[in-house]
């Protein structure tokens, strides 16, 4: 307690001195002078050791100004009333039993959890329940370390910074369930540190409702320390439009006729699924509108009397609430067609695109019918461009409006299946949430049904069951692609009655021919800036022909390794051309630096596995 009081006194003195220096002008007192006369006006109105900007004077007014979340506001008022009553009873000499005040805030992003935590901390500070009420925000990156002992030190340091105020821990379920021993250590150390400081600290855990409720049910220590759960509801369409209007006014922008009506249409058209961004979506929409407005007004470098830098017109508002698709490949279907080989796959993708284009045409014609399941199975050996095609299919569906973002999330069994009871489903949910709006690509998916071996209980089937449930829940904005060798994938589809129905389309990726692998080598070399001397293509063909073509053959990965080996040998050759000239690099012709010769190829075929540098375009 004395140490913390000394820190607060030091901080108070530093704040007062800084204010006095700002007040004194004219050079009479400079930053280096030894004596500064302090006045009462130099003392800060409240202590904030984090150095954050001063919040509005009345935290109750700040809470009331939050759009929507009326049940949350009532809950906070009740919490403050309880704290005030405890203080009055204590002042009256009544015994007051110590009760944990720590809270759990559940709800989707953008519902005001951080803002409410900040306001509550300041209210508690006004009552004397907390000494400063300052907010310290943390998440997995701040708490979970990579080395032994690092996690415990990180958690204790975060608690120490937050003493006197509020420690907000975002998405505790992520590392508590998906980080193994390190995540469990973070939770255990957090509980220990919180219990060591019962009087001058408020800890708030935030995250999705289902995940946090599941975590509390599975961890009795957490449930006892965090007995109160405050649920933050999604904002209504009207409230989201109000958030847009308020934020525009706060940032000094006027809204032309029709802007709010368009925002309302975009909000109503947005899918309301788990993870819905709420206020974040409309704030992002405003940021994009401001950027487009600036481009429009300053396109000719002149702002004339008909243009205004502080007015947003209807034309400035983007046509989609979610992320813009301008960053997607220009023509993903054409990109797939440009890949070497894979003719059967290209035909399937053309058919998929045609089906997707036909759906809105049929709806416009008044035809009834349900959208087909778009989840797929990719079978084939390594290095046959399964991941590349999955990424391009995501872009195709985004271009056609079937997915909101078109990104790809790659996972394996290690990302989905945990070691202990109750940890697998949260991992699967976390992976699906990252993939919403795009494609979840599950590589070597057959390992989910393969079993863990020995006497260990295997949670692979639990991962499959949870994945199937979430696929149905998010069918409007998620495509799942499972991939692996043909025969194991066939057994995988037979391991669960729901799998074959959920994955009706199977794309088979054939091995590349020798000619196709030579063409891929030439393409990869060209993309890396190299030219091939005469005889290189023939030498590559001989290396490929000498490589056994078993199930483990790496296809394009083998070629990538061959190219990497050739580049490494070429580096040795060109840097050893002129001995005695400082390594010889300066004495080499620039054309030789970019040229691969037959002697640069390794004498023996390289291994066909994955390279450390990561996959290339065909992997």
WOQUI-V914457 format. One record per pair of residues at least 24 apart in sequence whose ideal C-beta (glycine too) atoms are under 6 Angstrom apart, sorted by the first residue. I is the first residue (numbers start at 1). GAP is how many residues later the second one is. D is the distance in whole Angstrom. If there is no record, write none. Layout:
BEGIN
I|GAP|D / I|GAP|D
END
This chain:
BEGIN
4|159|6 / 11|38|5 / 12|35|6 / 15|29|5 / 16|26|5 / 16|27|5 / 47|85|5 / 48|86|5 / 49|85|6 / 50|84|5 / 59|60|4 / 59|63|4 / 59|64|5 / 62|57|5 / 63|56|4 / 66|46|5 / 67|172|5 / 67|175|5 / 67|176|5 / 68|167|5 / 68|171|4 / 69|43|6 / 69|163|6 / 72|158|6 / 72|160|6 / 75|155|5 / 76|44|6 / 80|43|5 / 83|44|5 / 83|46|5 / 84|43|6 / 100|125|5 / 101|101|6 / 102|101|4 / 102|123|6 / 102|124|5 / 103|101|5 / 103|125|5 / 103|127|6 / 104|101|5 / 104|108|6 / 104|122|5 / 104|125|4 / 105|99|6 / 105|101|4 / 105|125|5 / 106|103|4 / 106|106|5 / 106|125|5 / 107|125|3 / 108|126|6 / 108|168|5 / 108|170|6 / 109|168|5 / 109|171|6 / 110|167|5 / 110|168|3 / 110|169|4 / 110|170|4 / 111|121|4 / 111|167|5 / 113|93|5 / 113|119|6 / 117|49|5 / 117|51|5 / 117|87|5 / 121|44|5 / 121|45|4 / 130|34|6 / 130|35|6 / 131|33|4 / 131|69|6 / 132|32|4 / 132|33|5 / 133|32|5 / 134|31|4 / 135|31|5 / 136|25|5 / 136|26|4 / 136|31|5 / 137|31|5 / 138|31|5 / 139|31|4 / 140|34|6 / 140|35|4 / 143|43|5 / 144|31|5 / 144|35|6 / 144|38|5 / 144|42|5 / 151|31|5 / 151|34|5 / 151|35|5 / 152|37|5 / 155|31|6 / 155|34|4 / 155|35|5 / 156|37|6 / 159|34|4 / 163|37|6 / 163|38|6 / 164|36|5 / 166|36|5 / 167|36|5 / 168|36|5 / 169|36|5 / 170|36|5 / 171|36|5 / 172|33|5 / 173|34|5 / 173|38|4 / 173|39|6 / 173|42|5 / 173|253|6 / 176|39|6 / 177|246|5 / 177|249|4 / 178|249|5 / 191|30|5 / 191|34|6 / 211|215|6 / 218|204|5 / 234|42|6 / 234|44|6 / 235|43|5 / 237|30|5 / 237|31|5 / 240|27|5 / 240|42|5 / 243|36|5 / 243|39|5 / 244|38|4 / 244|42|6 / 247|36|6 / 247|39|6 / 248|38|6 / 252|58|6 / 253|57|6 / 253|59|5 / 254|56|6 / 254|57|5 / 255|57|6 / 256|55|6 / 256|57|5 / 256|58|6 / 258|56|4 / 259|53|6 / 259|55|6 / 259|58|6 / 262|55|5 / 266|55|4 / 270|51|5 / 271|205|5 / 271|206|6 / 273|201|6 / 275|158|5 / 275|161|6 / 281|40|6 / 285|36|6 / 288|30|5 / 289|27|5 / 289|28|5 / 292|24|5 / 322|82|4 / 323|82|5 / 325|73|5 / 328|67|5 / 328|70|6 / 328|78|5 / 329|66|5 / 332|60|4 / 332|63|4 / 332|64|5 / 333|63|6 / 335|57|5 / 336|56|5 / 340|176|5 / 340|179|5 / 340|180|5 / 341|171|5 / 341|175|4 / 345|162|6 / 345|164|6 / 348|159|5 / 353|43|6 / 356|44|5 / 356|46|6 / 373|131|6 / 374|105|5 / 375|105|5 / 375|127|6 / 375|128|5 / 376|105|5 / 376|129|5 / 377|105|6 / 377|126|5 / 377|129|4 / 378|103|6 / 378|105|4 / 378|129|5 / 379|107|4 / 379|110|5 / 379|129|5 / 380|129|3 / 381|130|6 / 382|172|5 / 382|175|6 / 383|171|5 / 383|172|3 / 383|173|4 / 383|174|4 / 383|236|6 / 384|125|4 / 384|171|5 / 385|233|5 / 386|97|5 / 386|123|6 / 390|49|6 / 390|51|5 / 390|91|5 / 394|44|5 / 394|45|4 / 403|34|6 / 403|35|6 / 404|33|4 / 404|73|5 / 405|32|4 / 405|33|5 / 406|32|6 / 407|31|4 / 408|30|6 / 408|31|5 / 408|33|6 / 409|25|5 / 409|26|4 / 409|31|5 / 410|31|5 / 411|31|6 / 412|31|5 / 412|32|6 / 413|34|4 / 413|35|6 / 416|47|5 / 417|42|5 / 417|43|5 / 417|46|5 / 424|35|4 / 424|38|5 / 424|39|5 / 425|41|5 / 428|35|5 / 428|38|4 / 428|39|5 / 432|38|5 / 436|41|6 / 436|42|6 / 437|40|5 / 439|40|5 / 439|42|6 / 440|40|5 / 441|40|5 / 442|40|5 / 443|40|5 / 444|40|5 / 445|37|4 / 445|39|5 / 445|47|6 / 446|38|5 / 446|42|4 / 446|43|5 / 446|46|4 / 449|43|5 / 449|46|4 / 464|32|5 / 468|30|5 / 468|34|6 / 471|31|6 / 511|44|6 / 512|43|5 / 514|27|6 / 514|30|5 / 517|27|5 / 517|42|5 / 520|36|5 / 520|39|5 / 520|98|5 / 521|38|5 / 524|39|5 / 524|92|6 / 525|38|6 / 530|64|6 / 530|66|5 / 531|63|6 / 531|64|5 / 532|64|5 / 533|62|6 / 533|64|5 / 535|63|4 / 536|60|6 / 536|62|5 / 539|59|5 / 539|62|5 / 543|62|5 / 546|59|6 / 547|58|5 / 553|55|6 / 554|54|3 / 556|62|4 / 556|63|6 / 557|53|6 / 557|62|6 / 558|50|4 / 560|51|6 / 560|56|5 / 561|45|4 / 561|50|6 / 562|44|5 / 564|47|6 / 565|37|5 / 565|41|5 / 566|30|6 / 566|34|4 / 566|35|5 / 569|31|5 / 570|26|6 / 570|30|4
END
